[in-house]
Amino acid sequence: MISERRQGQRVSLDCYPYAASSTILMLDHVETSARTLVTWSRGMPEQAGRDMADIVAEMGCSLAEAVARLQPAGAVYFRMDEGDVQRILAFDPTMIGSDGLPHDAFPHPRLWGTFPRVLGHYARDLGLFSLEAAVHKMTGLSAAEFGFADRGVLRTAAFADLALFDAARIEDRATFQEPTRPAAGIAAVIVNGSVVWKDGAATGQRPGMVLRRNAHGT
């Protein structure tokens, strides 16, 4: 999501911290990407998680035919520059979200790794911004932009949405080869006052709700 208002008004960007994107499998995207991974396929479900180049070589057919035989399908495309990603992330008005696709058989690691990757890799290790700025980009900034009242802030009477983590240990462990590996350094996650993640596992609590934009939000 990109929102821009010129002549002194707000400019905001929404970004995830990876140089690879993910969407449905499209021939033109495959042709213009350095590498493509298949995330799911109804035509050939056994190919989920495999490199497109390997699939084409194994099939012994053209790229166009392989893409057609996999359809409908999804893919991860390696087509962005890491330097550009870092510049966008560091831009003060940039919000950070995962844009994850939980129903993919072999999802983009952003689904499991986005927020710990920002806190550990980009804030702590690279010093792209402070820990406080990183947290704000993923919470209060987004809530304010989308008009979610009493979300993304830590104060009396606000909704109790909290993530308890060790700033020195937090690390994303989800990779393109193992995209659903849980992050390290997260002690607990609380949603609407209920603990939903503790000691490395889900608790079974499901207190989430659909959030509606505040009529007076910006």
Backbone as CSV, one residue per row, in Angstrom:
resi,resn,N_x,N_y,N_z,CA_x,CA_y,CA_z,C_x,C_y,C_z
1,MET,0.845,-1.187,0.000,0.000,0.000,0.000,0.878,1.235,0.000
2,ILE,0.608,2.164,-0.896,1.333,3.421,-0.946,0.312,4.550,-0.928
3,SER,0.458,5.460,0.008,-0.443,6.611,0.089,0.404,7.864,0.017
4,GLU,0.043,8.770,-0.872,0.839,9.984,-1.017,-0.061,11.194,-1.122
5,ARG,0.240,12.218,-0.328,-0.474,13.480,-0.409,0.580,14.579,-0.491
6,ARG,0.560,15.330,-1.542,1.607,16.306,-1.794,1.315,17.656,-1.131
7,GLN,2.231,18.606,-1.349,2.132,19.983,-0.865,1.974,20.033,0.654
8,GLY,2.913,19.404,1.353,2.968,19.502,2.797,2.077,18.561,3.546
9,GLN,1.333,17.712,2.854,0.474,16.776,3.537,1.165,15.426,3.687
10,ARG,0.466,14.462,4.316,1.067,13.194,4.719,1.470,12.319,3.535
11,VAL,2.626,11.665,3.677,3.061,10.626,2.743,3.293,9.384,3.572
12,SER,2.692,8.266,3.213,2.884,7.037,3.977,3.113,5.863,3.046
13,LEU,3.921,4.925,3.507,4.220,3.718,2.759,3.990,2.512,3.645
14,ASP,3.656,1.393,3.046,3.492,0.134,3.779,4.428,-0.872,3.149
15,CYS,5.306,-1.470,3.958,6.381,-2.302,3.416,6.591,-3.541,4.270
16,TYR,7.068,-4.624,3.657,7.535,-5.775,4.433,9.038,-5.931,4.196
17,PRO,9.778,-6.509,5.148,11.244,-6.462,5.138,11.936,-7.573,4.355
18,TYR,11.561,-7.735,3.102,12.180,-8.756,2.251,12.339,-8.216,0.839
19,ALA,13.340,-8.732,0.130,13.587,-8.333,-1.254,12.900,-9.285,-2.228
20,ALA,11.956,-10.060,-1.756,11.182,-10.970,-2.605,9.705,-10.763,-2.321
21,SER,8.893,-10.787,-3.368,7.451,-10.595,-3.232,6.730,-11.923,-3.378
22,SER,5.414,-11.912,-3.181,4.638,-13.148,-3.303,3.226,-12.825,-3.765
23,THR,2.771,-13.547,-4.767,1.407,-13.398,-5.269,1.099,-14.632,-6.121
24,ILE,0.100,-14.549,-6.993,-0.221,-15.692,-7.831,0.879,-15.913,-8.871
25,LEU,0.949,-17.112,-9.404,1.957,-17.450,-10.404,1.578,-16.844,-11.751
26,MET,2.466,-15.978,-12.271,2.223,-15.303,-13.543,3.475,-15.396,-14.408
27,LEU,3.296,-15.745,-15.655,4.427,-15.944,-16.561,5.302,-14.710,-16.665
28,ASP,4.703,-13.528,-16.803,5.521,-12.322,-16.961,6.359,-12.040,-15.729
29,HIS,5.836,-12.369,-14.544,6.616,-12.193,-13.323,7.783,-13.176,-13.275
30,VAL,7.537,-14.406,-13.666,8.605,-15.410,-13.677,9.706,-14.986,-14.638
31,GLU,9.320,-14.498,-15.797,10.292,-14.115,-16.826,11.152,-12.927,-16.411
32,THR,10.652,-12.088,-15.512,11.390,-10.886,-15.126,11.968,-10.973,-13.713
33,SER,11.960,-12.158,-13.127,12.518,-12.344,-11.787,13.810,-13.155,-11.846
34,ALA,14.730,-12.835,-10.938,15.984,-13.577,-10.897,15.760,-15.029,-10.490
35,ARG,14.738,-15.234,-9.673,14.425,-16.591,-9.192,12.957,-16.623,-8.793
36,THR,12.324,-17.788,-8.956,10.918,-17.944,-8.573,10.732,-19.248,-7.813
37,LEU,10.030,-19.178,-6.687,9.678,-20.364,-5.917,8.163,-20.547,-5.978
38,VAL,7.709,-21.746,-6.209,6.276,-22.041,-6.225,5.802,-22.232,-4.785
39,THR,4.776,-21.489,-4.362,4.281,-21.590,-2.986,3.103,-22.549,-2.852
40,TRP,2.321,-22.696,-3.907,1.219,-23.661,-3.933,0.806,-23.881,-5.380
41,SER,0.203,-25.029,-5.628,-0.254,-25.333,-6.981,-1.385,-26.344,-6.898
42,ARG,-2.510,-26.008,-7.488,-3.607,-26.973,-7.550,-3.427,-27.927,-8.721
43,GLY,-2.768,-27.441,-9.766,-2.521,-28.313,-10.907,-1.516,-29.403,-10.599
44,MET,-0.470,-29.039,-9.819,0.577,-29.993,-9.449,1.003,-29.699,-8.008
45,PRO,0.190,-30.056,-7.030,0.464,-29.687,-5.634,1.798,-30.194,-5.102
46,GLU,2.329,-31.246,-5.684,3.618,-31.793,-5.220,4.793,-30.856,-5.518
47,GLN,4.556,-29.821,-6.326,5.635,-28.894,-6.685,5.753,-27.712,-5.721
48,ALA,4.869,-27.605,-4.743,4.942,-26.507,-3.774,6.270,-26.526,-3.043
49,GLY,6.903,-25.369,-2.969,8.176,-25.242,-2.283,9.388,-25.434,-3.178
50,ARG,9.159,-25.681,-4.447,10.273,-25.946,-5.363,10.614,-24.732,-6.222
51,ASP,11.845,-24.713,-6.690,12.320,-23.660,-7.564,11.763,-23.866,-8.969
52,MET,11.266,-22.784,-9.570,10.665,-22.879,-10.892,11.654,-23.415,-11.929
53,ALA,12.906,-23.027,-11.831,13.911,-23.500,-12.789,14.064,-25.015,-12.724
54,ASP,14.008,-25.570,-11.522,14.118,-27.018,-11.360,12.889,-27.728,-11.916
55,ILE,11.719,-27.124,-11.712,10.477,-27.716,-12.211,10.491,-27.780,-13.739
56,VAL,10.916,-26.684,-14.360,10.976,-26.637,-15.826,11.951,-27.669,-16.362
57,ALA,13.124,-27.767,-15.732,14.126,-28.730,-16.186,13.621,-30.160,-16.051
58,GLU,12.917,-30.440,-14.955,12.389,-31.783,-14.715,11.283,-32.134,-15.697
59,MET,10.433,-31.151,-16.016,9.343,-31.392,-16.943,9.829,-31.526,-18.387
60,GLY,10.953,-30.886,-18.691,11.467,-30.931,-20.047,10.594,-30.193,-21.032
61,CYS,10.000,-29.074,-20.578,9.116,-28.292,-21.439,9.494,-26.823,-21.349
62,SER,8.767,-25.981,-22.058,9.035,-24.548,-22.012,8.550,-23.966,-20.684
63,LEU,9.065,-22.795,-20.356,8.631,-22.112,-19.139,7.139,-21.821,-19.190
64,ALA,6.658,-21.366,-20.321,5.231,-21.041,-20.461,4.359,-22.262,-20.224
65,GLU,4.768,-23.415,-20.743,3.986,-24.628,-20.555,4.003,-25.067,-19.100
66,ALA,5.153,-24.973,-18.457,5.254,-25.359,-17.051,4.353,-24.490,-16.181
67,VAL,4.352,-23.193,-16.433,3.499,-22.276,-15.675,2.028,-22.636,-15.886
68,ALA,1.666,-22.940,-17.120,0.281,-23.298,-17.426,-0.133,-24.582,-16.730
69,ARG,0.754,-25.556,-16.657,0.421,-26.837,-16.039,0.301,-26.732,-14.526
70,LEU,0.950,-25.761,-13.938,0.888,-25.569,-12.487,-0.378,-24.846,-12.038
71,GLN,-1.026,-24.154,-12.927,-2.162,-23.290,-12.568,-3.377,-24.061,-12.050
72,PRO,-4.147,-23.375,-11.160,-3.814,-22.115,-10.480,-2.719,-22.347,-9.452
73,ALA,-1.906,-21.325,-9.235,-0.739,-21.489,-8.362,-0.286,-20.142,-7.816
74,GLY,0.605,-20.185,-6.836,1.190,-18.982,-6.268,2.696,-19.085,-6.301
75,ALA,3.374,-17.956,-6.103,4.831,-17.966,-6.199,5.473,-16.837,-5.413
76,VAL,6.733,-17.043,-5.063,7.590,-16.008,-4.491,8.544,-15.573,-5.599
77,TYR,8.661,-14.259,-5.780,9.501,-13.715,-6.847,10.655,-12.906,-6.267
78,PHE,11.868,-13.265,-6.627,13.051,-12.520,-6.199,13.318,-11.456,-7.264
79,ARG,12.829,-10.224,-7.010,12.871,-9.196,-8.044,13.109,-7.793,-7.487
80,MET,13.493,-7.694,-6.213,13.730,-6.379,-5.620,15.172,-6.267,-5.144
81,ASP,15.605,-5.051,-4.894,16.960,-4.777,-4.436,16.963,-4.537,-2.929
82,GLU,17.847,-5.204,-2.204,17.892,-5.075,-0.753,18.166,-3.640,-0.313
83,GLY,19.010,-2.941,-1.065,19.296,-1.548,-0.726,18.047,-0.683,-0.789
84,ASP,17.207,-0.928,-1.794,15.952,-0.190,-1.904,15.022,-0.525,-0.742
85,VAL,14.978,-1.807,-0.383,14.138,-2.224,0.741,14.553,-1.489,2.016
86,GLN,15.851,-1.407,2.259,16.328,-0.737,3.462,16.016,0.752,3.458
87,ARG,16.148,1.394,2.310,15.829,2.826,2.229,14.352,3.085,2.498
88,ILE,13.495,2.210,1.982,12.055,2.381,2.213,11.706,2.124,3.673
89,LEU,12.285,1.072,4.251,12.028,0.761,5.657,12.451,1.903,6.573
90,ALA,13.587,2.533,6.246,14.135,3.582,7.108,13.391,4.906,6.986
91,PHE,12.598,5.081,5.944,11.817,6.304,5.746,10.835,6.451,6.907
92,ASP,10.863,7.581,7.591,10.083,7.754,8.822,8.603,7.391,8.689
93,PRO,7.895,7.795,7.624,6.461,7.486,7.540,6.144,6.056,7.085
94,THR,7.157,5.212,6.884,6.893,3.856,6.409,6.353,2.965,7.524
95,MET,5.161,2.419,7.299,4.595,1.414,8.191,5.123,0.053,7.773
96,ILE,5.168,-0.893,8.699,5.658,-2.234,8.383,4.567,-3.255,8.683
97,GLY,4.257,-4.075,7.700,3.283,-5.150,7.847,3.798,-6.397,7.166
98,SER,3.179,-7.527,7.440,3.670,-8.785,6.863,3.075,-9.083,5.496
99,ASP,1.825,-8.687,5.273,1.124,-9.030,4.032,1.220,-10.535,3.757
100,GLY,1.230,-11.326,4.838,1.414,-12.776,4.710,0.186,-13.483,4.165
101,LEU,0.411,-14.621,3.528,-0.658,-15.431,2.945,-0.705,-16.771,3.665
102,PRO,-1.501,-16.883,4.733,-1.462,-18.068,5.595,-1.958,-19.350,4.967
103,HIS,-2.679,-19.278,3.857,-3.226,-20.509,3.276,-2.321,-21.134,2.226
104,ASP,-1.185,-20.489,1.916,-0.245,-21.087,0.968,0.354,-22.355,1.562
105,ALA,0.541,-23.363,0.734,1.150,-24.609,1.219,2.593,-24.390,1.653
106,PHE,3.279,-23.473,0.981,4.682,-23.176,1.268,4.829,-21.658,1.236
107,PRO,4.418,-20.974,2.312,4.278,-19.510,2.274,5.602,-18.753,2.204
108,HIS,5.501,-17.502,1.864,6.627,-16.572,1.955,7.002,-16.480,3.434
109,PRO,8.290,-16.452,3.783,8.673,-16.388,5.205,8.227,-15.129,5.921
110,ARG,7.751,-14.138,5.171,7.258,-12.915,5.827,6.079,-13.209,6.752
111,LEU,5.362,-14.306,6.496,4.213,-14.659,7.332,4.643,-14.910,8.772
112,TRP,5.768,-15.587,8.960,6.267,-15.928,10.288,7.415,-15.022,10.743
113,GLY,8.071,-14.349,9.803,9.309,-13.674,10.168,9.341,-12.165,10.134
114,THR,8.299,-11.526,9.605,8.369,-10.077,9.381,8.757,-9.268,10.610
115,PHE,8.000,-9.381,11.681,8.205,-8.482,12.821,9.487,-8.795,13.599
116,PRO,9.797,-10.065,13.883,11.090,-10.325,14.520,12.271,-9.963,13.622
117,ARG,12.102,-10.042,12.315,13.181,-9.659,11.393,13.467,-8.161,11.484
118,VAL,12.413,-7.378,11.599,12.592,-5.935,11.745,13.271,-5.609,13.073
119,LEU,12.792,-6.222,14.143,13.344,-5.935,15.477,14.779,-6.422,15.631
120,GLY,15.061,-7.621,15.114,16.394,-8.192,15.274,17.378,-7.768,14.208
121,HIS,17.068,-8.049,12.957,18.015,-7.799,11.872,18.165,-6.317,11.538
122,TYR,17.060,-5.642,11.284,17.150,-4.270,10.803,17.370,-3.235,11.906
123,ALA,16.722,-3.410,13.059,16.902,-2.433,14.146,18.158,-2.728,14.955
124,ARG,18.248,-3.931,15.517,19.378,-4.248,16.407,20.688,-4.449,15.641
125,ASP,20.675,-5.313,14.628,21.921,-5.691,13.957,22.425,-4.640,12.977
126,LEU,21.551,-4.101,12.147,21.975,-3.113,11.147,21.865,-1.680,11.634
127,GLY,21.096,-1.455,12.700,20.940,-0.096,13.220,20.225,0.830,12.253
128,LEU,19.310,0.268,11.459,18.586,1.065,10.470,17.704,2.110,11.148
129,PHE,17.200,1.761,12.329,16.413,2.676,13.160,16.446,2.131,14.575
130,SER,15.962,2.898,15.530,15.981,2.463,16.927,14.924,1.387,17.167
131,LEU,15.050,0.684,18.285,14.059,-0.317,18.664,12.691,0.341,18.822
132,GLU,12.670,1.525,19.440,11.411,2.227,19.651,10.753,2.596,18.319
133,ALA,11.562,3.045,17.371,11.028,3.399,16.051,10.496,2.165,15.341
134,ALA,11.210,1.049,15.488,10.766,-0.197,14.863,9.401,-0.617,15.394
135,VAL,9.245,-0.579,16.711,7.971,-0.949,17.325,6.861,-0.017,16.849
136,HIS,7.148,1.273,16.803,6.134,2.240,16.382,5.693,2.013,14.936
137,LYS,6.641,1.678,14.064,6.315,1.433,12.660,5.360,0.252,12.497
138,MET,5.397,-0.678,13.442,4.591,-1.897,13.332,3.317,-1.847,14.167
139,THR,3.141,-0.773,14.937,1.994,-0.716,15.855,1.264,0.619,15.764
140,GLY,1.726,1.611,16.509,1.029,2.886,16.590,0.903,3.613,15.276
141,LEU,1.927,3.571,14.442,1.881,4.265,13.158,0.800,3.675,12.262
142,SER,0.756,2.342,12.203,-0.256,1.672,11.373,-1.663,1.922,11.908
143,ALA,-1.824,1.815,13.226,-3.141,2.015,13.830,-3.660,3.426,13.568
144,ALA,-2.779,4.401,13.666,-3.185,5.787,13.425,-3.533,6.002,11.958
145,GLU,-2.742,5.427,11.067,-2.973,5.601,9.628,-4.315,5.017,9.198
146,PHE,-4.657,3.846,9.760,-5.891,3.179,9.352,-7.089,3.507,10.241
147,GLY,-6.880,4.360,11.249,-8.000,4.804,12.071,-8.499,3.765,13.056
148,PHE,-7.600,2.961,13.637,-7.981,1.961,14.627,-7.815,2.571,16.020
149,ALA,-8.899,2.942,16.630,-8.856,3.621,17.926,-8.386,2.682,19.030
150,ASP,-7.522,3.206,19.919,-7.034,2.474,21.089,-6.263,1.205,20.730
151,ARG,-5.684,1.165,19.554,-4.813,0.064,19.143,-3.417,0.622,18.882
152,GLY,-2.423,-0.224,19.060,-1.060,0.178,18.750,-0.425,1.107,19.761
153,VAL,-1.052,1.266,20.911,-0.518,2.136,21.966,-0.581,1.400,23.302
154,LEU,0.299,1.795,24.204,0.351,1.181,25.529,-0.107,2.222,26.545
155,ARG,-1.389,2.146,26.937,-1.914,3.101,27.887,-3.178,2.541,28.531
156,THR,-3.570,3.134,29.649,-4.768,2.717,30.351,-5.989,2.843,29.442
157,ALA,-6.818,1.788,29.438,-8.073,1.719,28.684,-7.896,1.360,27.214
158,ALA,-6.642,1.261,26.731,-6.429,0.799,25.359,-6.524,-0.723,25.343
159,PHE,-6.724,-1.307,24.170,-6.794,-2.759,24.065,-5.435,-3.374,24.406
160,ALA,-5.459,-4.487,25.154,-4.214,-5.122,25.602,-3.682,-6.061,24.530
161,ASP,-3.051,-5.470,23.499,-2.365,-6.230,22.455,-0.870,-6.047,22.684
162,LEU,-0.184,-7.098,23.145,1.206,-6.972,23.556,2.042,-8.144,23.055
163,ALA,3.300,-7.855,22.724,4.268,-8.902,22.407,5.436,-8.724,23.370
164,LEU,5.743,-9.751,24.155,6.840,-9.707,25.117,8.031,-10.427,24.510
165,PHE,9.124,-9.693,24.285,10.278,-10.287,23.625,11.583,-9.800,24.239
166,ASP,12.634,-10.569,24.021,13.977,-10.236,24.475,14.667,-9.495,23.335
167,ALA,14.930,-8.219,23.513,15.506,-7.405,22.434,16.878,-7.902,21.989
168,ALA,17.603,-8.567,22.886,18.941,-9.067,22.540,18.889,-10.397,21.801
169,ARG,17.768,-11.111,21.911,17.678,-12.453,21.332,16.691,-12.584,20.184
170,ILE,15.816,-11.642,20.032,14.764,-11.818,19.027,15.382,-11.963,17.635
171,GLU,14.888,-12.941,16.901,15.462,-13.252,15.591,14.437,-14.011,14.750
172,ASP,14.321,-13.630,13.485,13.457,-14.391,12.584,14.201,-15.650,12.153
173,ARG,13.513,-16.780,12.167,14.117,-18.048,11.752,13.426,-18.654,10.540
174,ALA,12.369,-18.016,10.104,11.678,-18.472,8.899,12.544,-18.134,7.691
175,THR,12.757,-19.090,6.811,13.556,-18.891,5.610,12.736,-19.295,4.388
176,PHE,13.273,-19.067,3.218,12.568,-19.474,2.012,12.554,-20.992,1.868
177,GLN,13.483,-21.665,2.541,13.492,-23.125,2.540,12.617,-23.701,3.648
178,GLU,12.563,-23.012,4.786,11.743,-23.424,5.933,10.918,-22.219,6.389
179,PRO,9.853,-21.901,5.665,9.137,-20.634,5.888,8.247,-20.563,7.114
180,THR,8.018,-21.674,7.809,7.120,-21.623,8.969,7.851,-21.863,10.287
181,ARG,9.162,-21.653,10.305,9.908,-21.796,11.564,9.603,-20.616,12.482
182,PRO,9.184,-20.868,13.721,8.889,-19.779,14.651,10.140,-18.969,14.990
183,ALA,9.954,-17.724,15.315,11.051,-16.838,15.688,11.587,-17.178,17.066
184,ALA,12.802,-16.730,17.326,13.415,-16.883,18.650,13.231,-15.585,19.432
185,GLY,13.211,-15.704,20.746,13.213,-14.526,21.602,11.867,-13.943,21.949
186,ILE,10.776,-14.599,21.558,9.445,-14.097,21.894,8.884,-14.916,23.054
187,ALA,8.658,-14.284,24.190,8.188,-14.994,25.379,6.679,-15.224,25.346
188,ALA,5.938,-14.209,24.898,4.476,-14.334,24.889,3.864,-13.283,23.987
189,VAL,2.679,-13.593,23.499,1.896,-12.639,22.715,0.499,-12.579,23.325
190,ILE,0.019,-11.377,23.571,-1.290,-11.164,24.196,-2.175,-10.397,23.227
191,VAL,-3.368,-10.896,22.983,-4.323,-10.241,22.093,-5.605,-9.974,22.871
192,ASN,-6.023,-8.725,22.913,-7.227,-8.342,23.666,-7.209,-8.881,25.094
193,GLY,-6.034,-8.889,25.691,-5.904,-9.309,27.083,-5.745,-10.795,27.313
194,SER,-5.795,-11.606,26.264,-5.643,-13.061,26.408,-4.316,-13.519,25.805
195,VAL,-3.636,-14.423,26.504,-2.355,-14.943,26.015,-2.616,-15.943,24.890
196,VAL,-2.112,-15.642,23.693,-2.330,-16.525,22.548,-1.080,-17.298,22.160
197,TRP,0.092,-16.860,22.650,1.354,-17.543,22.350,2.232,-17.491,23.588
198,LYS,2.733,-18.648,24.022,3.575,-18.691,25.210,4.476,-19.912,25.135
199,ASP,5.731,-19.735,25.546,6.696,-20.840,25.586,6.826,-21.542,24.233
200,GLY,6.812,-20.740,23.158,7.060,-21.291,21.836,5.902,-22.004,21.185
201,ALA,4.694,-21.823,21.695,3.542,-22.520,21.111,2.267,-21.715,21.311
202,ALA,1.291,-21.949,20.439,-0.013,-21.303,20.572,-0.756,-21.892,21.757
203,THR,-1.517,-21.070,22.451,-2.259,-21.525,23.629,-3.649,-22.052,23.290
204,GLY,-4.114,-21.769,22.089,-5.466,-22.169,21.710,-6.494,-21.077,21.909
205,GLN,-6.116,-20.003,22.572,-7.025,-18.869,22.756,-7.176,-18.107,21.436
206,ARG,-8.391,-17.686,21.110,-8.646,-16.977,19.857,-9.508,-15.730,20.121
207,PRO,-8.944,-14.727,20.801,-9.724,-13.549,21.179,-9.734,-12.435,20.129
208,GLY,-9.173,-12.695,18.958,-9.104,-11.659,17.935,-10.475,-11.256,17.427
209,MET,-10.524,-10.108,16.784,-11.786,-9.607,16.244,-11.496,-8.798,14.994
210,VAL,-12.524,-8.606,14.179,-12.396,-7.753,13.000,-12.290,-6.301,13.456
211,LEU,-11.275,-5.588,12.978,-11.111,-4.184,13.346,-11.760,-3.309,12.296
212,ARG,-12.521,-2.348,12.745,-13.189,-1.428,11.830,-12.597,-0.036,11.962
213,ARG,-12.458,0.599,10.837,-11.857,1.922,10.789,-12.701,2.928,11.571
214,ASN,-12.032,3.732,12.375,-12.696,4.797,13.109,-13.233,5.822,12.107
215,ALA,-14.473,6.202,12.263,-15.080,7.152,11.337,-14.300,8.462,11.275
216,HIS,-13.548,8.757,12.350,-12.787,10.004,12.386,-11.303,9.775,12.126
217,GLY,-10.943,8.506,11.771,-9.549,8.202,11.503,-9.089,8.869,10.218
218,THR,-7.768,8.955,10.061,-7.215,9.608,8.869,-6.780,8.569,7.854
